[in-house]
Amino acid sequence: MAETVSITINGIEMQATKGSLLIDKLLDENIHIPHFCYHQALGKDGNCRMCMVEIEGQKRPQIACDTPIKNGMIVRTKGEKIEKVRKDILELELINHPIDCPTCDQAGECKLQDYYMESGFYSSRFALSDKNNAEKRVDLGSNVMLDQERCVLCLRCVRFCKDITKTAELGVISRTDHSVIGTFPGRPLDNPYAMNVVDLCPVGALTSKDFRFKQRVWFLQSFEAICSGCSKGCNIHVDHRKEKYKDDLIYRFRPRVNKAVNGWFICDKGRLSYHNEQENRFETALIEKSETNISNAIANIFKELSTSKDILMLLSPSLSYEEMINCKNLSEKLNIKLSGYSPNTYDEIQSDDWLRQKDKTANRASFKELNIDETKEFFEKSLNESKTVIIVENSYFEENLNLLENKKVISLFSHHCLTIAKSNIALGVASFYEKSGTYINCDGIRQKVVSQMNRNNPMKTITTIIEDIKSMIEKGTL
């Protein structure tokens, strides 16, 4: 077991793990410490020198990213002397940096910009004509754009490709103050996690071609969620904005740190999946292919459930735990057969030995917890015996529409699909990020999502629809 020791930081005594890095303790305690090259997922590198601190008994300032904690250590991160050292280092970083803040996508979340404002560098001692110039728009591949002039050579991106993805596409080209980041000839940035270098970059050198010039970050709102792309349930920030006279739109997903699930990163496919959330939405109600209002559609669903005896309800494994419980309660109340059969949601090619799973659904583990049958035998037997099929966000019939012949079909979907065209009653519902709920990932970790989307015309959730039907059942009237 690791030994715990006492240290003092800025006059406050606290406990820390002996031998651990001082910068980790500072970051864990939310003590401000400027840094570029250090990242907890990548470890120490010691090249930017910005994380200088004073340690009592040491002749000169030390970098916190390469200083192991010892018992009785007295550390100061503030003070005229240490701040002067950091200011001098920052001035060297700024010598060749372009004045791009007004047009830079990173403005508002740029560490160099933040440190510059803290330092008070409001005049330069270096002539603009003497600055070194480099390439401004270098397409590295995998939706990543490089501006070599903005780079502070923290080497986070290089270390990520070398140590994390093991693909090593990036390296340092040239020498001294002409050094720049680039790819090796004929070898673009190309791996399933490449866009993580955009998040790792502390400045505006690496930007996302997908998000580039779409929004200023200070206009965006954010809420915490999980990626719905596979059963890993990677933690993300959902950045969205509701502009005046427009609907609330998602502009990007960013990885959110959860060391037990995804660490600091997400895959590129999951990162870009927000496009699927907003495209091809099904937002109406149909009865026999004619548009109607939501209340009328729900009333007709209730009528069908009240008069039909042989009913199968097919659930998506990406529904929330709460939605599954409501569907299960309704099925038990009305003697409806409940299935979670969805063999089409597995993709062996997608999976790897890190984050990406072959199961492309967000909550299959809840089927097991709620004893919802997802076997082929139960599904086929129930389908053959049923006269009415209720399909809740399950895409199985997309390639098997012939199985719905001579069936009464009720479908609840958030996005347009072929199944809707086969449905007698179809109702649009809230999408994954428009509703709140609980999800259990492939490792059995339970995670809660609380949506903060604010649409002009919010869609009903599955839970709300089920509650409306239950209410009608209790009243016994349409």
C-alpha positions, 0 to 999 in steps of 0.5 A: 500500500502506498505511503501517505505523507504530509506536505505544505502547499501555499501554507496549507498542510495536506496529505499526499502519496509519497513518490507521486508527482507534485503536479498531480497533487496540485491538479487534484486539489485544483491549485492553479499551475500553468503547464503545457506539456504535462497531461495525466494520461501521457505522463511527464515530459518536462519540455515546456518548463511552465509548471515551475514551483518553489520548494523550500531547501532547493536552490532554484525553482523546480518543475512540478511535473518531474518532482516526486512528493516527499514527506515534509515538502514545503511548496509555493506556487505563488510569489513574485520570484516564481511568477517572474520565472514563469513569465520569462518562460512564457515570453519565449513561447510568445516570441514566434506566436502569431496574433491569431486570437480573433480568428482562432477556433481555440479562443476562449479555451486556450491555455496560452491565451489564459496564461498571457492574460494572467501575465500582463504581457500587453506589449511585445519586445519583439518585432513582428517582422522578425517572427518565424513563419510556418504553414498555417493550414496543414491537413493532417488527415482524420479531420485534424487541421494543423497551424504550425505557427501556433504550436508551442511544441508541448509534444502531447500529440506526438506522445499520444500517437507514439505511446497511446495509439502506437501508430506514431504518425506525428513527429518534430520536423527541423530544429531550434526555433524552426521546429514544427509538428508534422506527419511523415512523408506519405503517412497521414494521421490515420487511426480510430482515435486521431481526433483526440490530439485536438483535445490534447492540444493546449493551444490552437495549433490542432483544430477539428475540421468538423467543428472549425469555424462553426461556433465560438466556444463562449456561446456554447452550453454543455452538459454531461452525458455518455456516448451512445455509439457502443456498450462502453458508454464513454463519458462526454461533454455535449456542447450545444447552443440554441440560437435566437429563432432557431432550434437547440443544436449539438455542435460537438462531443468532447471526451470527459474524464472518467478513469473507470470507463474511458480515461481521457479519450473517446474514439473518432466515430463516437465523437462525430456521432452527434451528426446522427443525432440531428439528421433525419429526425422523425418528428410527427405522428402517423396513423395509416400513413396520414399525419395526425397529432400526438395525442390522437396517435397515443389514443389509437395505440391504447385502443389497439393494446386494449383490443388485441390479445397477441402482442409482441413488444420489441425493445432497443438495447439503447433505451434507458433503464427507466424506459425498459422498466416502464415497457416491462411494467406495461407488458406485464399489465397487458400480457404483452410478450417482451423481447430485446432481440437485436442481432444486427447491433453487433459489429466485429470490425468496429471493436478493438482492445481499447475503447471500441466494443463490438456491441453498438448499443448503449444499455444491453446490460440492462436487459440482463438486470431486468430479465428481458429475453433477447434470444432468437428462439423466444423472439421468433416464437413470439413473432409467429404467434403475434398479431400486433408488433410494437417496435420501440427504437429497434432497427431489426426489421429494417432488413427484415420488413417481410416479417411484418406482413399481415401484422398490425405494426406500432412503431416509436422511433426518433429517426426516420427508418423503413419500419415507419413506412410499414407501420399502422401507427408511428410516433416520433419520440425524443432522441438519446440526448433529448432525454434523461436516464440511466445506462449500464455499460459493458463493464457493469458500471451504471451511469446517469445522463441528465439532458439539458437540450431545449428544443422549440418543440420537444418530443415526448419520451418513451416513458411519457408515452407509456405513462399516458397509456397507463393513465388511459388504462386506469381510467378505462377511457380513450 
